[in-house]
């Protein structure tokens, strides 16, 4: 799970365009692992996490995706 967190932190610009399958493949994990991480972080799933992640990047960087 730490591998997934590290990937997200180190590649925020890639996460914006990735599907859950893409992220799982890049981190050598499964979709279920990604979903568990998102739920541990308080989100319903990957889509919910990704929406919040994009909104945070838009706020911090003052850009729109």
N, C-alpha and C positions, 0 to 999 in steps of 0.2 A: 504493500500500500504506500509506503514511503516513496517508492520509485514513481508512482503516479503523481503524488503531491509535488515531488521535485520537478517532474516534467512540466506540470502546470505552471509552477513558479518560474521555471527557466524559459518557457516558451509561450507566454501569454498571447502573442500575436498569432500563433498557430491554432490555439484552442478555439478561437473565435470561429474558425472555418471547419473544425473537425466534428465528425460524428462520434458517437460512443464507440463504434467499431474501430474507427481510425485511432482513437486514443488508446483503446485496449491493445491494438496491434503495435503501436509505437512503444508502449510500455511493457509489452510481453505479459499482459494480464488478460482478464476476461471482462465481458460486459458486466457480469455480476459484481466483480471487484469494484468497478467504477461506480456502479449504483450504490454499493455499500459505503464507499467513501463519501459520496454525495449525501447520503442519508445521515452519516455520522456528522457531517458538517451542517445538518439541519435542513437540507433540501429534500423534496419529494423524490427526485431522481436527477438524471443527467440534464434533461431539458431545463428543469427548474434552476439547477446550478449554473448552466451555461447562460441562461437569460440574466441571472444576477451578476455573473462574471462579466458579461458584455456591458451591462449597465455601469458597473464599477469602472471598467476601462474607459468607457465613454466619459464618465464624470472626471476621472483622474487626468485623462489625456485631452479632454475637451474636444472629442471627435464623435462622429456618429457612424455606426455601421449599418 
